[in-house]
Amino acid sequence: MRRTAAGCLLTILVASSCATTTPGGTSLSGSLNSTGDPLATGEFPDGAVDLTGSTQVTVVVTDNAFTDRNILVSPGTEVVWVNEGRNDHNVRPAAEGPGPGWFDEAEVGTLAGGESGSVTFDGVGDFPYFCSFHGTARRGQRGRVIVVSG
């Protein structure tokens, strides 16, 4: 079931029925409105974790998974991927670049166990990514950074 952003926000404020608190932030289900936010469909994935308002967030990389897999952040947020797994991983944009959904992965590269890398997302948009060692843009170890305005 999808809800409008205004309805979801109102519900969060009044009854907190549209969101649940998780260790990484707030897990949301619902829709974004059409005020210039990144998703052309006006929807964001169920279970996306709302980390907006943070200047830096961490995504834990384990063997074959990203936690939190889908995150919502504000423009200017630095996303840090920390490899807590045994295997090497990387973070590749799923989109062809340069263009919508593409980001510069130069600071991430290949992450051996215990290493980290980061990307700062300055503009509003939808930035799907994956580990090319353990998946593709459409299957396997994937994640998504969704940068939303205000």
N, C-alpha and C positions, 0 to 999 in steps of 0.2 A: 504494500500500500504506500502511495506517495502523498506527501502533504506539501502545501506551498510553504515557502520560507517564512513568510509572515505568520502563517498559522502555526508552523512548527515553533518559531521563536515565541509566539504568544503562549503556546502550550508549555514550552519550557519554563517561561517565567511564571505562569500560573500554576501548573500542575506537575511539571517535570516529567510528563509522560512520553515525550518525544526523544528523550536523551537519558543515557545512563552513564554514570561516572566510571571510568576505567583508570588503571594506573597511569596510562599515557595521556589522558585527557577525557573528553566527552565523546561517547560513541553516538553518532547521529544516524537517523534514517529520515529521508524526506527529499525535498526539492529545493533548489535555489530559484529565486525569482528571476525575471528577465531584465534586470537592471545592469547588465554588462558583466555579470559574473561568467566564469569561463565555460560552462557546459552549455553547448547549443541546445541540448534537449531540455535544459532547465532542471536536471536531476543530478544528484550525486549518489555514490554507491552506499547501499545499506551498510552500516557498521563503520563508516568513515569516522575517524577520530578528529574532533575539533581541537586544534592546537593554536587557533588564531590568537593573536595578542602576544605570542612568545617571540622573542628575537632569535632564539636558537632552539631547535628540537632535535631529538636523537631517534633514529630508526635503528633497531638492533638487527643485525644480520646473523642468522644462524644457518646451519646447514639446510639449504633449500627453502628458506622462508625469510621474509622481511616482517618485523613487528615494530610498529603498527604498519600494516600493509597499505592502507589508504588513509591519507591525512589531509586535513584542511589547515592551511596556514595563511598568514597575512603577508602582503608584499614586503620584501626586505628580510624575510626569515631565512636564516642559515639552517639547512638540513644537514645533519651529521650522520653518516652511516658508520656504525661500529661493528666490526666483524667479531662476534663472540663464538663463531663456529670453528671447526677443525680445518675446513677446506678453504681454498682461495675463492673469492667472490669479486664481482665488479658490479657497477651500477651504470647501465647504458640507457640512453633515452630510447623509448619505443618509436618515437616519431623520427622521420627523416629530417635532416637539418640542412641549413637553418630554415625554420618555419614554425608554425604553431605546434606547441607541445615539445619542441626540441630544447635542450639545454646543454651547456658546455660541461662535459664530464671531466675536464682536465685535472681537477683537484681530487677526483675520486680514484681513477685508475684501477689497478688490481689490489684488492685488500686481502692480505694474508691474515691468519688468525691473530687477533689482538690489535690490528691496525684500524685506522679510521680515515675517512675522507669526507669532504663537504662540498656543497653547492649552495650559493645564496640565490634565492628566487625573488627577483625584484618586481616582475610584472605579473598581473593577473593572468591566469591560464590554467590549463589542465596538462600535467606533465607525467604521463605514464612512463615507467621504467622497468627494467628487468636485469637479471644476471645472465649473461650470455653463456656462462659455464653450466648453468642449471635450468635453462629455459629459453624461451623466445619472447618476442613482443606479445604473443597471444597465449602462451602456455607456460606452465612451470613457475619458477621463482620470479614473481612480478610484484610491482607496487605502483603507487600513484600519489603524486603530490598535487593537490588542487589549491591554487592560490586564489583567494577570494578577497574582494574589496570590502572595506569597512565592516 
